[in-house]
Amino acid sequence: MKRRLVWMVALMWGLVAAAPAWATNGVNLIGVGPTSRAMGGTGVAAPQDTTAALSSNPAAIAALKGTQFDLAATYFIPDQRAEVTWSAMGLPDWSGSSQDSPYGVPAVGLVTPINENLVFGMGLLGVSGLGVDYVNMGPMGGDNIRTMMMVMGFTPTLAYKAGPLAVGASILGNFQLADFGEGVTHDFAWGGRVGVHYDLDIVAIGASYTTKQSATHERIADLDGDGTKDDLKIGLPAQLAVGVAVKPTPKLLAELNAKWLQWKKADLFKDVDWKNQWVFALGLQYQATPKLALRAGYNYGKHPVQIHNDFNVMGTTNLQGKTLPTFSYEYLRIIGMPAFSEQAVTLGIGYSLGKHVALNVGVMRAFKKTDEQSTMGGAVVLKSSLAETAFDVGLSMKF
């Protein structure tokens, strides 16, 4: 057993190769792993694999049976466009698609019981990110904007179970990569997540709270144009999540989740005027045959970006203690850091390949959302849009 555990931990580290992630709930993925995402990003009350539990509710790992190891990947295909209209200022209008390529996002999880009451879990999970690449696409240097943020989470977790009640806690160690056009920087952010889970078979209830996490990226960009690269703090928000799952028949499972994300206190996002966000997710699973499970879901996250119409193109704005032109600030907010689509639908299947191995696949479509704002008098109009398609695949191994 020890040898198997060591092998699985080593494999987790060896196979994770992080890339920028695209998301729907602000910059966060709607869910982690192929079962959660196929069910709309649910998993707080009834996770179907280790990655869903480790990313949403640490207490819920106690609901998984035996030792389980999950290895999964998401292939993200963003469709992002920008349009800038400034002919009134004597410059040519331009539009184009971001030159970013599709991305691979990993998810690896392990859960194993220590004894009849205590359960250990660990995950390496791609959880969050953003990015655009419009280099050489505009009429002047200010249009050559490239941004990237990627967050890879490491989540050692313990849960204690006493009858139907379980409590759990995770340490969140997040590795951040970021690039705002001046080269890639990195830093670590730390936080924690606590959760509770109550399972009565037909009904399960879960709740979790995640602290905010923040990292400082040194010399990431010259924000104020004084010739010296400045530091920039980038964080993920505190989050409260609740969920209820019901199983009205042995074959049918339905789960509803609600999440509250506190963007207004997360570094960088509060500085670019994001509002707090409510997210609602619904997931369904139907066990069509002993080997085949069918999954579907829906996810809605209210758009967090505040629109600043009639902004003063000649003004200045403070960003983390640095004074920069308001136009540059608004260009970063709308073109360089656009928020993401509000609605997504998901489908997936799970198929047992044998007594110990199951294959999970899924697809997500996030519908197009457009941000648009203009200067006073409409001399300049900034517009960006994003739609997403993603494919998920994973193997779930139980011992």
C-alpha positions in Angstrom: 0.0 0.0 0.0 2.8 2.4 0.9 4.6 1.7 -2.4 1.4 2.3 -4.4 0.9 5.6 -2.5 4.4 6.8 -3.2 4.1 5.9 -6.9 0.9 7.8 -7.3 2.2 10.9 -5.5 5.3 10.9 -7.8 3.1 10.5 -10.8 1.1 13.5 -9.7 4.1 15.7 -9.7 5.6 14.3 -12.8 2.6 14.7 -15.1 1.4 18.2 -14.2 2.6 20.7 -16.8 0.6 23.8 -16.2 -0.6 26.2 -18.9 -2.7 29.3 -18.8 -6.3 28.4 -18.0 -9.5 29.9 -19.3 -12.5 30.2 -17.1 -16.1 31.3 -16.7 -16.6 32.4 -13.1 -14.4 35.5 -13.2 -11.0 34.0 -13.8 -11.8 30.7 -12.0 -12.7 27.5 -13.8 -16.4 26.6 -13.3 -15.2 23.3 -11.9 -12.1 21.1 -11.7 -12.0 17.6 -13.3 -14.3 15.9 -15.9 -17.1 14.9 -13.6 -17.5 18.2 -11.9 -17.4 20.2 -15.1 -19.7 17.8 -16.9 -22.2 18.4 -14.1 -22.0 22.2 -14.4 -19.2 22.8 -12.0 -20.9 21.1 -9.0 -19.3 19.0 -6.3 -19.7 20.7 -2.9 -22.3 18.1 -1.8 -21.8 15.1 -4.0 -18.4 15.0 -5.8 -18.0 12.1 -8.2 -14.2 12.0 -8.1 -11.2 13.3 -6.1 -10.5 16.4 -8.1 -14.1 17.6 -7.7 -14.0 17.1 -3.9 -10.5 18.6 -3.4 -11.3 21.7 -5.4 -14.7 22.4 -3.7 -15.2 21.0 -0.3 -12.4 19.2 1.8 -14.9 17.5 4.0 -16.5 15.8 1.0 -13.4 13.6 0.4 -14.8 11.5 3.2 -17.8 10.6 1.0 -15.5 8.8 -1.5 -15.0 5.1 -1.0 -11.6 3.5 -0.5 -8.5 4.8 -2.2 -9.1 6.7 -5.4 -6.7 8.3 -7.9 -7.8 10.6 -10.7 -5.8 11.9 -13.7 -7.5 14.3 -16.0 -6.9 17.1 -18.5 -9.0 19.9 -20.1 -8.4 21.1 -23.6 -9.6 24.8 -23.6 -10.4 26.6 -26.9 -11.0 30.3 -26.4 -12.6 32.5 -29.0 -11.7 36.0 -28.0 -11.9 39.2 -30.0 -11.2 42.9 -29.5 -12.4 46.0 -31.3 -11.1 49.5 -30.8 -12.8 52.5 -32.5 -10.9 55.7 -32.3 -11.2 57.3 -35.7 -12.4 60.4 -34.0 -8.9 60.9 -32.6 -7.3 60.5 -36.1 -6.2 56.9 -35.6 -7.4 53.9 -37.7 -9.9 51.5 -36.1 -8.8 48.0 -35.6 -10.2 44.6 -34.6 -8.9 41.1 -34.4 -8.8 37.8 -32.6 -6.4 37.0 -29.7 -3.5 35.0 -31.0 -3.5 32.7 -28.0 -3.5 29.0 -28.8 -5.7 26.4 -27.1 -4.5 25.4 -23.7 -4.2 22.2 -21.7 -5.2 22.3 -18.1 -4.3 19.4 -15.7 -6.1 18.0 -12.8 -4.7 15.2 -10.6 -6.1 14.0 -7.3 -5.6 11.3 -4.7 -7.8 10.4 -1.7 -7.1 7.5 0.6 -8.4 6.5 4.1 -5.9 6.6 7.0 -8.3 4.8 9.3 -12.1 4.4 9.6 -12.5 8.0 10.6 -9.6 10.0 9.0 -9.2 10.5 5.3 -6.2 12.1 3.5 -6.3 13.8 0.1 -4.0 15.7 -2.2 -4.5 17.4 -5.5 -2.5 19.3 -8.1 -5.1 21.3 -9.9 -5.2 23.9 -12.6 -7.8 26.3 -11.0 -7.6 29.8 -12.6 -6.2 32.0 -15.3 -6.6 34.6 -18.0 -4.7 35.8 -21.0 -4.9 37.7 -24.3 -2.3 38.3 -27.1 -2.9 41.2 -29.4 0.7 42.0 -30.1 1.3 43.7 -33.5 -2.4 44.0 -34.1 -3.1 47.7 -33.5 -2.0 51.0 -35.1 0.4 52.0 -32.3 2.5 50.5 -29.6 -0.2 50.9 -26.9 -2.3 48.3 -28.7 0.4 45.6 -28.5 -1.1 44.2 -25.3 -0.3 40.7 -24.0 -1.4 39.4 -20.6 -1.3 36.1 -18.9 -2.1 34.7 -15.5 -2.1 31.0 -14.5 -2.7 29.5 -11.1 -1.8 25.9 -10.3 -3.1 24.7 -6.9 -1.5 22.2 -4.5 -4.1 21.1 -1.9 -3.1 18.7 0.9 -6.3 17.8 2.8 -7.6 16.0 5.8 -11.2 15.1 6.7 -12.6 13.5 9.8 -15.8 11.5 9.5 -18.2 10.5 12.3 -21.3 8.8 11.0 -23.0 10.9 8.4 -21.1 14.1 9.4 -17.6 15.0 8.1 -15.4 18.0 8.6 -12.3 18.8 6.6 -9.6 21.4 5.9 -7.1 22.0 3.1 -3.9 24.0 2.9 -3.9 25.9 -0.4 -0.5 26.5 -2.0 -0.9 28.3 -5.3 1.8 28.7 -7.8 1.2 31.8 -10.0 2.7 32.6 -13.4 2.0 36.0 -14.9 3.1 38.1 -17.9 1.9 41.6 -18.6 4.1 42.1 -21.7 7.5 42.4 -19.9 8.3 38.7 -19.4 7.0 35.9 -17.2 7.2 36.3 -13.4 6.1 33.9 -10.7 5.3 33.7 -7.0 3.5 31.6 -4.4 0.2 32.4 -2.7 -1.0 30.6 0.4 -4.5 30.2 1.9 -6.8 27.6 3.3 -10.2 26.0 2.8 -12.5 24.5 5.5 -15.7 22.5 4.9 -18.5 20.4 6.3 -20.4 17.6 4.7 -23.5 15.7 5.9 -24.5 12.6 4.0 -27.9 10.8 4.5 -27.6 8.8 1.2 -30.8 10.2 -0.4 -29.8 13.7 0.6 -26.3 15.2 1.0 -25.4 18.8 2.1 -22.1 20.5 1.9 -20.5 23.9 2.6 -17.0 25.3 2.4 -15.2 28.6 2.9 -12.0 29.5 1.0 -9.7 32.3 2.1 -8.3 34.8 -0.3 -4.8 34.2 -1.7 -2.4 36.8 -2.9 1.0 36.8 -4.6 3.4 39.6 -5.4 5.0 39.6 -8.9 8.2 41.6 -8.9 9.1 43.9 -11.8 6.2 42.7 -13.9 5.5 45.9 -15.8 6.2 49.6 -16.0 2.8 50.7 -14.8 3.4 54.5 -14.6 5.8 54.8 -17.5 8.8 56.1 -15.5 11.2 53.6 -17.1 11.3 51.3 -14.0 9.4 48.0 -13.8 6.9 47.9 -10.9 5.6 45.1 -8.7 2.0 44.0 -9.0 -0.1 42.0 -6.5 -2.4 39.4 -8.0 -4.8 37.4 -5.8 -7.8 35.0 -5.9 -10.9 35.9 -4.0 -12.4 34.5 -0.8 -15.2 32.2 -1.6 -18.2 30.7 0.2 -19.9 27.7 -1.4 -22.9 25.7 -0.4 -24.5 22.7 -2.1 -27.3 20.2 -1.8 -27.6 16.9 -3.6 -30.6 14.6 -3.8 -30.9 11.1 -5.1 -34.6 10.5 -5.7 -33.9 7.1 -7.3 -30.9 4.8 -7.2 -30.1 5.9 -10.8 -30.6 9.6 -10.6 -28.5 12.3 -8.9 -29.1 16.0 -8.9 -26.9 18.7 -7.3 -27.4 22.4 -6.9 -24.5 24.7 -5.8 -24.3 28.4 -5.0 -21.0 30.2 -4.6 -20.1 33.8 -3.6 -16.8 35.1 -4.8 -15.4 38.3 -3.1 -13.6 39.9 -6.1 -13.9 43.4 -4.4 -11.1 42.4 -1.9 -8.9 40.3 -4.2 -5.6 42.0 -5.2 -5.6 43.4 -8.8 -9.3 42.6 -9.4 -10.4 45.1 -6.7 -8.0 47.6 -8.3 -9.6 47.2 -11.8 -13.1 47.5 -10.2 -14.5 44.1 -10.3 -17.6 43.5 -8.2 -18.4 40.5 -6.0 -20.0 37.6 -7.9 -22.7 35.0 -7.3 -22.4 31.7 -9.2 -25.2 29.0 -9.5 -24.6 25.5 -10.8 -26.9 22.6 -11.5 -25.7 19.1 -12.3 -27.5 15.9 -13.2 -26.2 12.3 -13.4 -28.2 9.3 -14.6 -26.8 5.8 -14.3 -28.1 4.4 -17.6 -26.5 1.0 -17.1 -24.2 -0.5 -14.5 -21.2 0.7 -16.6 -22.5 3.9 -18.2 -23.3 7.2 -16.4 -24.8 10.2 -18.3 -24.1 13.7 -17.1 -25.3 17.2 -17.9 -25.1 20.7 -16.2 -25.6 24.4 -16.4 -23.5 27.2 -14.8 -24.4 30.9 -14.4 -22.0 33.5 -13.0 -23.0 37.1 -12.9 -20.5 39.2 -14.9 -18.1 40.9 -12.4 -16.6 43.7 -14.5 -17.9 47.2 -13.9 -18.4 49.2 -17.1 -17.0 52.7 -17.0 -18.8 54.6 -19.8 -17.8 58.2 -20.3 -14.4 57.8 -18.8 -11.9 60.7 -19.2 -9.4 59.8 -21.8 -7.1 62.6 -20.6 -7.3 61.7 -16.9 -5.1 59.6 -14.6 -5.9 56.6 -12.4 -4.1 55.0 -9.5 -3.3 51.3 -9.7 -1.7 49.8 -6.6 0.1 53.1 -5.8 1.2 53.9 -9.4 -0.3 56.7 -11.4 -1.0 55.8 -15.0 -3.2 57.4 -17.8 -6.8 56.5 -17.4 -6.9 55.4 -21.1 -4.2 52.8 -20.3 -6.0 51.7 -17.2 -9.3 51.2 -19.1 -7.5 49.5 -22.0 -6.0 47.0 -19.5 -9.4 46.4 -17.9 -11.5 45.8 -21.1 -9.0 44.6 -23.7 -6.2 43.1 -21.5 -8.2 41.6 -18.6 -11.7 41.0 -19.9 -14.1 39.0 -17.7 -15.6 35.9 -19.0 -18.9 34.6 -20.3 -21.8 34.3 -17.8 -23.5 31.1 -19.0 -22.2 27.6 -19.8 -23.8 24.3 -20.6 -22.0 21.0 -20.1 -22.4 17.3 -21.1 -20.4 14.2 -20.2 -20.3 10.5 -19.7 -18.6 8.1 -17.4 -17.8 4.5 -18.5 -16.5 1.7 -16.4 -13.5 0.0 -18.0 -13.3 -2.7 -15.4 -13.6 -3.2 -11.6 -11.1 -0.5 -10.8 -10.9 1.9 -13.7 -13.5 4.3 -15.2 -13.2 6.7 -18.1 -14.8 10.2 -17.8 -15.2 12.6 -20.7 -17.1 15.8 -21.1 -17.6 19.0 -23.1 -18.4 22.6 -22.1 -19.7 25.4 -24.2 -19.6 28.9 -22.6 -21.7 31.4 -24.6 -20.3 34.6 -26.0 -20.2 37.7 -23.7 -19.2 41.1 -24.8 -17.8 44.1 -22.8 -18.1 47.5 -24.3 -17.4 51.0 -23.0 -16.5 54.4 -24.4 -14.9 57.7 -23.5 -16.8 60.9 -22.9 -18.4 61.9 -26.2 -17.8 58.4 -27.7 -14.4 59.4 -29.2 -13.0 56.0 -28.3 -14.9 52.7 -28.0 -13.3 49.6 -26.4 -15.0 46.3 -27.0 -13.9 42.7 -26.2 -15.8 39.4 -26.4 -15.2 35.8 -25.4 -16.8 32.4 -26.0 -15.3 29.1 -24.9 -15.3 25.5 -25.9 -13.6 22.9 -23.7 -13.1 19.1 -23.8 -12.4 17.0 -20.7 -11.0 13.6 -20.3 -9.9 11.6 -17.2 -9.2 8.2 -15.7 -10.5 7.4 -12.3 -8.8 4.5 -10.5 -10.1 2.9 -7.3 -8.3 0.4 -5.1 
